[in-house]
Amino acid sequence: MLLAALVVLALPASAPAKINVAVGLGDQSAKMFENSNYKALGIKKVRYFIHWDAATKPEQLDKAEAFVKAANRAGAKVLMHISTNNLQEYEAKLPTLKEYELAIGGLIEKFKPLGVKEWGAWNEANHKTQPTYKSPKAAAQFYKALKARCTGCTIVALDVLDQQGVESYIKRWFAAAGSAGKSAKVIGIHNYSEVNRRIKKGTNRYPGTARIIKAVRTKNKKAKFWYTETGGVVNFGRSFPCSKTRPVSRTKFLFGLVNKYKKDVGRLYNYNFTGADCDGFDAGLTNADGSARPAYKEFKKQLKNYAR
């Protein structure tokens, strides 16, 4: 018995179990997969958003195909998220249901044979750059159309930003989605506001992660939540003047939110990998030339505790 006890004491301590939330990256550039900093992360899941009508635009289609093929070579699965074709606020035209069905049919026909079996019905549906921002009913119809068309696919049914009014949007979306909403398996969250704005406890201005989850849970008890787009903002308008150090604390805070809601959250896609050198919106973990920013180091550090 003494010998057995000594053997047990001599064994190396086992590594702590990783948190069962898969961490991936969102980006729009196939060059990401060639970057040594990307390769060092061991990422297995990536996200790409595509114009809803890209099937009729060869340039958009070719760019998306290059991304998917590069992901395949790198051993990463792609979440393809349908989005607006015009990011100007309030300018995008809402497609009809028939237009959406025809458009996504072309995209599925193109990318499903390439291994893309994870899709988002509509990216950030409640934001003013998206034509669905005033029509949760349309967003619900689009989800049902995608679900019917893409058999065997995993679908992000509803994808929302944590902004004022999001709870009402969620409520109206579920009313329009009916039984399809109640059985939805994945709901997407963009919690930029909570991550970056340091919202004071108890404020109603930005509902944040907890309140989005609560609003969904009144209608759907089993769906997993994916942080489909979030991260530390480097540069964005007057609120976030260019700073490559500010996102370090915000990245750490983001992973804290993952851990806090790990029973509900299935994935995190940090957006994005490739920065824009503070030219417009920039949340990159690297500079435009691929060199690592301070937040990259924090992301890599945190990643060790999570699944891929």
Secondary structure, 3 states (H helix, E strand, C coil): CHHHHHHHHHCCCCCCCCEEEEEEEECCCHHHHHCHHHHCCCCCEEEEEEECCHHHCHHHHHHHHHHHHHHHHCCCEEEEEEECCCCCCCCCCCCCHHHHHHHHHHHHHHHHHHCCCEEECCCCCCCCCCCCCCCHHHHHHHHHHHHHHCCCCEEEEEEEECCCCHHHHHHHHHHHHCHHHHCCCEEEEECHHHHHCCCCCCCCCCCHHHHHHHHHHCCCCCCEEEEEEECCCCEECCCECCCCCHHHHHHHHHHHHHHHCCCCEEEEEEECCECCCCCCCECCCECCCCCECHHHHHHHHHHCCEEC
